[in-house]
Amino acid sequence: MASDTLVVEGTGSDVDDAWTAARRSLAGLPGGGLNIAHEAVDRHAADPGVRGRTALRVLDRDGDAHELTYGELARRSSRFASVLDRLGVWPGDRVATLLGPDADLYVAALGILKAGAVLAPLFSAFGREPVRTRLELGGVSVLVTTPELYRRTVQPIRDDLPGLRHVLLTGPMLDGLLDAADPDRPITPTAPGDAALLHFTSGTTGAPKAALHVHEAVVAHLATARSVLGLRTDDVYWCTADPGWVTGVSYGIVAPLVVGATAVADTRPFDVRRWYRVLAEQRVTVWYTAPTALRMFMARGGQEARRYDLSALRTIASVGEPLNGAVVEWALEVLGLQVHDTWWQTETGAIMLATPADEEVRPGAIGRPVPGIEAAVLAQGPDGRARIDDGHVTVVGGSAQGELALRPGWPSLFRGYFGDPDRTAACFADGWYLTGDVVRRDRDGWYRFVARADDVIKTAGHLVGPFEVESCLMRHPAVAEAGVIGVPDPAAGALVKAFVVLRAGIEPSRELRADLLGYGRRELGAVAPRSIALVPDLPHTRSGKVMRRLLRTRELGLPDGDLSTLENPS
Ligand code: 6R9
């Protein structure tokens, strides 16, 4: 395929022009086609003026910085692709990473893409159960992880995963394989519409979902990195999202490299003081982070900030949860910078609504649709989701509140939930992609986040499916039923809380509750409930589903609202 075919036919509106500009500044594969890794590293490595530029600066556990140039990253990731060849990996095969943000992760992620395989990143703080479910769901055949994570999380479930053919362990094993592999392995030709990324996400009901993205998504990563984050080649950029989630890949790996900037990766856990030090010592210019982190900075007070030289910092942007107006005001006063909110989802693949870096922030508002995105507010039905009559939705104009919908057609829109056409179809109606988020739009076209229309929990920026947590708790021999909700928390936004009904004959006790909390932590890891209440029963709908909404209103001491679908309103 010739690279000029990357300019897909548009509908003739200005909506396409926004993406066309980004498409034009991508190289395309030498023989035709498009590959994210080629755009991210190889085309830079081929440019003598860029080859020696630092692509990646990793801060190790001791805080020492290790740098990889674009040239080095290109060769090492090609070696990784050739290791995958030796393991019999074919284009389209899913290869998962269970790694923190270190050099191995970047090398593996880019190598997987170069091999034409599909990168399926996993959150390294997941317990065995979420890892098992996702490896199975994605039909993953090769996993890359550390020896420590392997022992803790993968080994105990290995026998349950017959499809997992190989596990590559970082350290001497991977280094040995890489040293013996071909640094000049050509990239497997991929087309813009070929599968590239598989991001796991959660819904209200059922198992997690695996959102499939294609190589063409890089068009949106590049366009938004420039138009929203204002990223330039001379930037030192730090995205603090974990690479097990969509932000950590799209804006932690792909966006900075496609732009040709220097990405900073910190392998150590969150700590306010250290993060200030990273910002100051690495002379970070653009920082993409989450409201939870900013709230923790704010809780530490302004004094701490004054001890660091943050003069290099030009832009702070935030994603993943509602950005409190108070945080924006604090950052302006103490850090001297506005925080630019950005809204998007695993499914959208890239930033959709935002206040771009060069625009004035309105505290409490997200911003407006980015160039190339058409957004709408849809009238809601009684369940909070967009009302669909005979296949038609109602678009509300002007200032309005309702479900946020986006007009499909942008390059990073997911191509479906892997193996689940029904749940994919349920995301679309009447020519719109339905986000499941309720927003308010004011007269100027600025959007504010109101709430999610479903029961999914956002804790510290991470999406947690209540069903997954409930199902896990119900495998405990003492548990008859569980209902899981998010309860408000000043730092994390929400914390996961479980209401548990015990099996007949089992007496509630403090020990049992502690045992259940420990079980949750072991099986689920970072998405485990932080608190558990043992209760005699749970409210159900007539169809037998646990009414999480009622658990929530009761927890918050709010009126119960409409209970017409309730079976035992007591
Ligand atoms: C990128 C990412 C998506 C959900 C989304 C919404 C919430 C994201 C937000 C925000 C308020 C923002 N969300 N950005 N809420 N303000 N700026 O986070 O993807 O993990 O799929 O979560 O996160 O509820 O629907 P994902």
Residues whose N, C-alpha, C, O or C-beta is under 5 A from the ligand:
A	BS01	6R9	T201 T247 S318 V319 G320 E321 P322 L323 D341 T342 W343 W344 Q345 T346 T435 D437 F449 R452 G461 L463
